[in-house]
Amino acid sequence: MSEVAGLHVLVTGGASGIGLATARLMQAGGAAVAVLDVAPAGPPGFVYVRADVTDDTAVRAAVARSVEQLGGLDVVVNNAGIGAQGGIEDNADHEWRHVFDVNVLGMVRVARAALPALRRSRSAAIVNTASIAATAGLPERVLYSATKGAVLSLTLAMAADLIAEGIRVNAVNPGTADTPWIGRLLAGVPDPGAARAALEARQPHGRLVSAEEVAVAIAFLASRGSGSITGTALAVDGGMAGLRLRSMR
């Protein structure tokens, strides 16, 4: 990952899961990394700024601290997000507002606060974490899917607006990833083993996507070597979005 060496990177939702894997990978590649999260304490070895992405004042202060401590900002990894389960009848209005506030407006707040610093960079990039749920209809994921569809559209519009300023904007679309949120989801069902097997079976390569695999895709899109890539959503889903395999039965 020498293509990220020397970059100044802010990763939101970086205390666990995909965000933490990305922070570790970027740092190992020679980037200076700050982690923004709502957790009481951040992972050791990183600049840590605590903020709730639903609070614009806190986000602006956290981004400013990150820029100051890193000595600049080249890359924003907009990864902070929460999950939601249920069909169209199952989530109350306040849940819809909250999940959109975190998953969509949270990205808006972070990007908006980071733009002045990104405009000063010679290798500026924003990478948004979307989902396979943005492009495929998944059962019991109506609210979550709606937010990730919005993230995908947000990415394209941002890329169009910011290309003239030298700021690239892309997204990753992970399949079902083996993250703490999935762990909590499985822990709450009657048969966690069967539920995990069902999640694995719906992905053509037969397993959950690892956080580290998604991190590699994020780092690639953020790297100097991706200078001609913008307005793109990179699927990291074991073929779930595009493959239709014949049954072996």
N, C-alpha and C positions, 0 to 999 in steps of 0.2 A: 504493500500500500504506500509506496514512496510518493505516489501522486497526491497524497494528502499531507505530506510532510510540510510543516511550517504554517499550515492553515489554522485559523482561529475559529473554533466550532462551538456552537451552543446546541445542546440536545435537550429538548423538553421531554418530560416523562422519563428522565434518564436514570431514575433510581432502581429500576428493575426491568425485566423483560427485554423487549426489542431495544428500548432506549439505552439500557445499561450495556447490552452487547455492542451497540453502535458506539457508545462512548469509549468502551475498552478497545475496540478495533481501531478507531480513529486515533486514539492516544498511542497505541502500539505502532501505528504508521507514522508517528512523528508530529501529529497535530496537537495543538493546545486546546483542551476541552473543558467547557463549563457545563454543568448539569443543572437544569431547572426542574424542580419537582415540588409537589405539595407535601412530600414525606417530611417528618420532623428532622431527619438527618440524611445527608447524602452519602453515596458510596465513597469510601476512602480513596484518596489519590487524585481527586478532581476538584476544581473550583466548584463550589456548590452554592446555588442561590435558591432560596425557598420562595415559592409563589404559587398561588392558585390562579390558573389561567382564566378563570371567570372574573377576576378582579383586575381591571385595566390599570389602575394605579400601581398595584403590586407588580404586575407584569412589566410596566415601563421601568420601575425602579430596579427590578431584577435584571432586565436586559442591560440597563445602564451599568450596573455593577459588573456584569459579565464582561462587557466591552472594556471597562476600566481595568479589570483584573487580568484579562487575557491580552490586553494591549491592542485590541482591534476585533473585528468580526468579519469572517469570510463566508461562513456556512451556518445556516439555521436548519436543524432537523426538527421539524414540527411533528413530534411523535406523541405528545400527551393526549390521552383519550380514555374513555370509559366504555364499557359494554352495556348492552341492554338485551333482554329477552322478551319474546311474546309476539303474538299476532296483532292485527290492527285494532282489536278490541281490548287488548291487555295492558296498555300503558296509558296512564292518566295524562292530562295536559301538562301538569307540572313536571312529569318525567320527560316528556317531549322537549319542553323548554330547557330543562337541565342538561340533557344529553347533547342537544344542539349547542348549548352554551359552552360546554367543554370541548366537544369534538370539532365543531366548526368555528364558532366565534373565538374559541381559545387560540386557534391557529391564526385567525385574523389579528387578534391583539398582539401576539408575539411577532408576527411578520411586520405589522405596522410599527411597532416599537423598534424593530431591528433595522428598518430600511435606511435610516440616516447613516448608520455604520456600514451597512452592506454597500451603499453607494460609493463609499470610499475605498472599497476593496477592488483589487484587480482580478479576483477569482471568486466572485460572489455566486452563491447558490442557495436555494431553499429546496429542501426535500420534505414532502408531506407524506405521512403514513396514512394511506387509504386502506382498502381491503378488497378481497375477492367479493365481499358483499356489495361493493359498488357496481359490479358488472354481472353478477349471477344472482338469481333469486334463491335465497336460502330460507328454509322453514324457521319460523319463530324468531325472526330477526328483523322485523319491519322497521322499528325505530332505528336500530343500529345501522341497518342498510341505508336508510334515508340519509343519515348523517355522512356516511362514507361516500355515497353518491354525490352529496354536496361538496365533499372534499375534492373529489375528482374534478368536478366542474370548476371549483375554486382554483385548482391547480392550473387548469388550462387558461382561465381568464387572467390569472396573475402572470403566467408566462407571456401572454400576449402584451400585457401592459408594461412589463419590466424588461423585455428583451432589448429595447433601445437603450436602456441604462446599463446593460451588461450584466444583468442579474438573471440567472437561469432558474427556472422553477419546474420541478418534476415531482412525481409521486411513486411510491411503491405500493403494490397491491398484494399483501401477503395472503396466502391461504390460511387455514386454521393453524395458528402457531402455538407451540408448546410454551406458554407463558403463565405467570402466576394467576392471571384472570381465568384462563381455561382450567387451571388447577382448582380454583375456588368454585367454578361452575360445575365441574365433575364431582367435587366433594358434596355438593348439595342434591345429588340425584340418588335414587334408591340403589342403582347398580352402576357405580362409577366405572368398573371395568368394561361393561357392555357399552356404556355411553362413549368411552374413549375409543373402543373398537369401531363404533359407528362413525365417529369423526375421522378416524384414520382411513376407513374404507371408502369414504366419499372423495378422497384425494387420489388421483390416479397412481401416484407412486407409493400409496399404501401406508403413509405415516404422516404425523404432524410435521409441519415446517418448523425448523429450529429458529430461535431468535438470532443465532449467529449467522444463519443463511440470509435472513432479511437484512442484517447489519452489513453484510458484504455488498448487497445491492444498493443500500443507502450510501455507503462509502464510495462506491463506483460512481453514482450519480452526482455526488458532491465533489468528486476529484477533478483535478485539472485536466485529466485525460478525457473527460466528458464535456469538454468545452463547446461542442456542437450539438449537445443533447438538451433540449428544453421542450416543455409541453408534452412530456412523455410519462406514461404510467407503466412501470416495469412490474410484471407479475412474478411473484415468488410463491408459487402455489402448487408445485408438483404436477402441473398440467391441468389443474382443475378448470380453469377458465376456457381452455380451448380444445381439450382432448375428449373424445367420446370413444371409449374402449369397448370392444365387444366382450360380452360376458363369456366366461370360460365354461359355463355350465352347459 
